[in-house]
Amino acid sequence: MKQRYLFIACAAIGLSSLTYADDSGVIIYGRMHGDIESTRAGKTDMPSTGKVQNDTSRIGFKGYEDLGSNLKAVWQVESGVAIDDGSAAASSRGYWGTRETYVGLSHATLGTFKLGHFLVAADDLHDIAGNNFQYWTGISNDATLWLNGGDIATGGFDARLGNSVSYQTPNINGFSSRIQYSLTTGSGSKEAISGGSSVISANARYDSGPLHLGYGVQQNRDMQVTSSGFYQSGLAQFLAAGYGFGPLYLAGLFEHDNLNNIQSSGKDRSRNYGSLLANYTIGRNIFSLQYGKAGSWSGDAGVGHSGAWLGSAAYNYKLSNSTQVYVLYTRLNNDINGAYVLGGNPTANAVPAMRNQHSVALGMWKNF
């Protein structure tokens, strides 16, 4: 395994050093991101857990070929890197091409079509109001609550899916949008059966100077097999907005989620989620606050007292344009029946999780 990765890396570096014609190119890119965490779940007298944590470090290769008439062939292969222990235990790290990986065509005025394995279109809007002090990852990641997590099997929406096709419009006077369709697969399967589970996701956004606006929608369909009978379909919609007042950036979002036919009962449940974000930048110093609140699941299959709130405070220092260090404190408080997990996905069917969870982290990332 290690020899194969070494060979691939050396081959890629060799290819990138070749002199290309003006009609093509290859870029090696990535991010090394890790932190030292002290995390405690439960009462204050419970023991804390300390660890060095990998926060979605990755390495990727991408390129293009100019086909003429403003048309380009585009491709990308991105893989996770486990900088904490070098293991290959998780599907997002230690394997080849498990992150944003695709091939497609891009036209200057007609947009970009691609197919492969990548994040849903709703995730494109996370940068507007997501807590970016850990680069939208890590123990403080607000996606713990936002879009009900990243596991479609437990009713989440913020997922990276294979068997996907996507169309991205060009940016026209600040307006852009993307739509994605994914045929999902069962455990151990690489093929999706016609009529089985599928996900359709779309976004529309406007970016002009200090103003950023976005709308996202996603539907998970025919999920009975994928969710082991937990739910049949799900729908998420949200609005995000952010504005920069000089050094101060303020943002927020509102989201509404529905899960239908819970456990084949014909009953549904829904919830609301909202969050606020503030970043204040002075030179190389960035001070940040974020707060998000998920309401209880309501409806005829609702779960009382199943909400939660997540709050974080962080300080980042920019060593350079591509390198930052940070320290942060984050806390997650579940209601009695809350199912949310700090830095992770909520459990299925609102199974109660530890009520009080909090962590202190000291970390660093380096983009290249």
C-alpha positions in Angstrom: 0.0 0.0 0.0 2.7 2.5 1.0 4.8 1.7 -2.0 1.9 2.2 -4.3 1.2 5.7 -2.8 4.8 6.6 -3.1 4.8 5.6 -6.7 1.7 7.6 -7.5 3.0 10.7 -5.7 6.4 10.5 -7.5 4.7 10.0 -10.8 2.4 12.9 -10.2 5.3 15.2 -9.2 7.2 14.1 -12.3 4.2 14.8 -14.6 3.7 18.2 -13.0 7.4 19.1 -13.7 7.1 18.5 -17.4 6.8 21.4 -19.8 3.2 21.4 -21.0 1.9 23.1 -24.1 -0.4 26.1 -23.5 -3.4 23.9 -23.9 -3.1 21.8 -20.7 -1.8 21.7 -17.2 -1.7 19.7 -13.9 -1.8 21.2 -10.4 -0.9 19.4 -7.1 -2.7 20.9 -4.2 -3.8 20.0 -0.7 -4.1 20.8 3.0 -2.5 19.5 6.1 -4.7 20.2 9.1 -4.5 18.9 12.6 -5.1 19.9 16.2 -4.6 18.9 19.8 -7.9 18.4 21.6 -9.1 17.9 25.1 -12.8 16.8 25.0 -15.2 15.9 27.8 -18.7 14.5 27.5 -21.1 14.5 30.4 -20.6 16.1 33.8 -17.6 18.2 34.7 -16.2 15.5 36.9 -16.1 13.0 34.0 -12.6 12.3 32.6 -11.5 14.3 29.5 -10.1 12.7 26.3 -6.9 14.1 24.8 -5.7 13.4 21.3 -4.0 14.6 18.2 -6.8 14.8 15.6 -6.6 14.9 11.8 -9.1 17.4 10.5 -9.7 16.2 6.9 -6.2 16.7 5.6 -6.0 15.9 1.9 -3.9 15.9 -1.2 -5.2 16.2 -4.8 -4.3 16.4 -8.4 -6.3 18.4 -10.9 -5.9 19.6 -14.5 -7.4 20.7 -17.7 -7.0 20.4 -21.5 -8.0 23.2 -23.8 -10.2 21.8 -26.5 -10.7 25.1 -28.3 -13.8 27.2 -28.8 -13.8 28.1 -25.0 -14.2 24.4 -24.1 -12.0 22.6 -21.7 -11.8 19.0 -20.4 -11.4 19.2 -16.6 -10.5 16.5 -14.0 -9.6 16.1 -10.4 -8.5 13.3 -8.0 -8.6 14.1 -4.3 -7.7 11.7 -1.4 -7.7 12.0 2.4 -4.5 11.9 4.4 -4.3 10.7 8.0 -1.7 12.9 9.6 -2.6 11.9 13.1 -1.8 8.2 13.0 -1.2 7.3 9.3 -4.1 4.8 9.4 -6.6 3.9 6.7 -9.4 3.2 9.1 -11.9 5.8 7.7 -13.3 5.8 4.2 -12.4 9.5 3.8 -8.7 8.9 4.3 -6.0 6.4 3.4 -7.7 5.4 0.2 -7.4 6.7 -3.3 -9.9 9.2 -4.8 -12.4 9.1 -1.9 -12.9 12.9 -1.8 -13.7 15.3 -4.6 -13.0 13.2 -7.7 -14.5 13.8 -11.1 -14.0 14.3 -14.9 -16.0 16.8 -17.0 -16.3 19.5 -19.5 -16.2 23.3 -18.8 -17.3 26.1 -21.2 -16.6 29.7 -20.5 -20.2 30.8 -21.3 -22.2 27.5 -21.0 -21.0 26.3 -17.6 -19.4 23.1 -16.3 -20.7 19.5 -16.4 -18.9 16.8 -14.4 -19.5 13.3 -13.1 -17.9 11.4 -10.3 -17.8 11.5 -6.5 -18.2 14.8 -4.7 -20.2 16.9 -2.2 -23.8 17.8 -2.8 -24.7 21.2 -4.2 -26.1 22.4 -0.9 -22.6 22.2 0.6 -21.4 24.9 -1.7 -23.1 27.5 0.5 -21.4 26.4 3.7 -18.7 29.2 3.3 -21.4 31.9 3.5 -22.4 31.3 7.2 -20.4 28.2 8.4 -17.9 28.5 11.2 -14.7 28.8 9.2 -12.2 29.0 12.1 -11.4 25.2 11.6 -11.8 25.5 7.9 -15.4 24.2 8.2 -14.2 20.9 9.7 -13.0 19.5 13.1 -14.5 19.3 16.5 -16.3 22.7 16.2 -17.8 22.0 12.8 -21.4 23.4 12.8 -22.4 20.7 10.3 -23.0 18.6 13.5 -26.3 20.5 13.5 -26.5 22.1 10.0 -28.4 19.9 7.5 -28.7 17.3 10.3 -25.2 16.0 9.7 -23.5 14.3 6.8 -24.9 10.8 6.8 -28.0 10.3 4.5 -28.7 6.9 6.3 -29.5 8.8 9.5 -31.5 11.6 7.8 -28.6 13.9 7.1 -28.1 16.0 3.9 -24.5 17.3 3.9 -23.0 14.3 2.1 -20.3 13.4 -0.4 -21.9 11.0 -2.9 -20.7 8.8 -5.7 -22.6 8.0 -8.9 -23.1 11.8 -9.2 -23.6 14.2 -12.1 -23.5 17.9 -11.8 -24.1 21.1 -13.8 -22.6 24.4 -12.6 -23.6 27.7 -14.3 -21.0 30.3 -15.1 -20.9 33.4 -12.8 -23.0 36.1 -14.4 -22.8 39.5 -12.6 -22.5 37.7 -9.3 -25.2 35.1 -9.8 -24.4 31.4 -10.1 -26.1 28.1 -9.4 -25.5 24.3 -9.4 -27.7 21.2 -9.6 -26.6 17.6 -8.8 -28.2 14.2 -9.1 -26.8 11.2 -7.3 -27.8 7.5 -7.4 -26.8 6.2 -4.0 -25.4 2.7 -3.3 -25.9 0.1 -0.6 -23.1 -1.1 1.7 -20.3 -2.7 -0.3 -21.9 -1.9 -3.6 -20.4 0.2 -6.4 -23.6 0.2 -8.6 -26.9 1.9 -8.0 -30.1 0.1 -9.0 -32.6 2.0 -11.1 -35.5 2.9 -8.9 -33.4 2.8 -5.8 -32.3 5.6 -3.5 -31.3 8.9 -5.1 -30.5 12.5 -4.1 -31.1 15.7 -5.9 -29.5 18.9 -4.6 -29.3 22.4 -5.9 -28.2 25.9 -5.0 -28.4 29.5 -6.1 -26.1 32.2 -4.8 -25.2 35.9 -5.3 -21.8 37.3 -4.4 -21.1 40.9 -4.9 -18.4 42.7 -2.9 -19.2 42.3 0.8 -22.6 40.8 0.2 -23.2 37.0 0.0 -26.6 35.3 -0.4 -27.5 31.7 -1.0 -30.5 29.3 -1.2 -30.0 25.6 -1.0 -32.5 22.7 -1.4 -32.0 18.9 -1.3 -34.3 15.9 -1.5 -33.3 12.4 -0.4 -35.6 9.9 -2.2 -36.5 6.2 -1.7 -34.2 5.9 1.2 -35.9 2.8 2.8 -33.0 0.4 2.0 -30.2 2.9 2.5 -31.6 4.0 5.9 -32.4 0.4 7.0 -36.1 1.4 7.1 -35.6 4.6 9.2 -37.2 6.9 6.7 -38.5 7.0 3.1 -37.7 10.5 1.9 -36.2 13.8 3.2 -36.3 17.4 2.2 -34.0 20.2 3.4 -34.2 23.9 2.5 -32.2 26.8 3.8 -31.3 30.4 3.3 -27.8 31.9 4.1 -26.6 35.5 4.1 -23.4 37.3 5.0 -22.1 40.8 4.8 -18.7 42.4 5.5 -18.6 45.7 7.4 -15.0 46.4 6.9 -13.1 44.1 9.3 -16.4 42.7 10.7 -18.2 39.9 8.9 -21.7 38.9 10.1 -23.6 35.9 8.7 -26.6 33.7 9.5 -28.8 31.0 8.1 -32.2 29.5 8.6 -33.0 25.9 7.7 -36.1 23.6 7.6 -35.9 19.8 7.3 -38.5 17.1 6.8 -38.1 13.3 7.2 -41.1 11.3 5.9 -42.6 7.9 6.6 -40.6 7.2 9.7 -40.1 3.5 10.2 -42.9 2.8 7.6 -45.5 4.3 9.9 -46.8 6.9 7.4 -45.8 9.6 10.0 -43.4 12.5 9.4 -41.2 14.7 11.5 -39.6 18.1 10.9 -37.3 20.6 12.6 -35.9 24.1 12.2 -32.2 25.2 12.6 -30.7 28.6 12.7 -27.2 30.0 13.3 -25.3 33.3 13.6 -21.6 33.9 12.9 -19.2 36.8 13.5 -15.6 37.2 12.4 -13.5 40.3 13.3 -10.1 40.6 11.5 -7.3 43.0 12.7 -4.2 42.5 10.6 -3.2 38.9 11.1 -5.6 38.3 14.0 -9.1 36.8 13.6 -11.6 36.7 16.4 -14.7 34.5 15.9 -18.0 33.6 17.5 -20.6 31.1 16.3 -23.9 29.9 17.7 -26.4 27.5 16.3 -29.7 26.1 17.6 -31.6 23.1 16.4 -35.2 22.9 17.4 -36.9 19.7 18.5 -38.3 17.3 15.9 -42.0 18.1 15.6 -44.9 16.4 13.7 -46.9 13.1 14.2 -43.5 11.3 14.4 -41.8 14.1 16.4 -39.5 13.6 19.4 -40.0 15.9 22.3 -37.1 17.7 23.8 -34.8 16.6 21.0 -33.1 19.9 20.1 -29.6 21.1 20.8 -27.4 24.2 20.7 -23.7 24.5 19.6 -21.5 27.5 20.5 -17.9 28.2 19.7 -15.3 31.0 20.3 -12.0 31.0 18.4 -8.9 33.0 17.8 -6.9 32.5 14.6 -3.5 33.9 13.7 -2.5 34.2 10.1 1.2 33.2 9.8 0.8 33.7 6.0 -2.0 33.7 3.4 -1.9 29.9 3.4 -1.1 29.0 7.0 -3.0 29.6 10.2 -2.8 28.5 13.8 -5.8 28.7 16.1 -7.2 28.0 19.6 -10.9 27.5 20.3 -13.5 26.4 22.8 -16.7 24.7 21.6 -19.7 23.4 23.5 -22.7 21.3 22.5 -25.8 21.0 24.7 -28.4 18.4 23.9 -31.9 18.5 25.2 -33.0 15.3 27.1 -33.7 13.5 23.8 -31.1 15.3 21.7 -29.1 13.0 19.4 -26.2 15.3 18.3 -22.6 14.4 18.7 -19.8 17.0 18.9 -17.8 16.9 15.6 -19.9 14.1 14.3 -23.2 13.0 12.8 -26.4 12.7 14.9 -27.7 9.1 15.4 -30.7 7.7 13.7 -34.2 8.0 15.1 -33.1 10.7 17.6 -31.5 8.2 20.0 -30.3 10.4 22.9 -26.6 11.3 23.0 -24.5 12.7 25.9 -26.2 15.9 27.0 -23.2 18.1 27.6 -20.1 17.9 25.3 -17.3 20.4 25.2 -13.8 20.7 23.8 -10.7 22.9 23.8 -8.5 22.6 20.7 -5.2 24.1 19.5 -4.6 23.5 15.8 -2.9 24.5 12.6 -3.6 24.2 8.9 -1.3 24.6 5.9 -2.7 24.9 2.3 -0.5 24.2 -0.7 
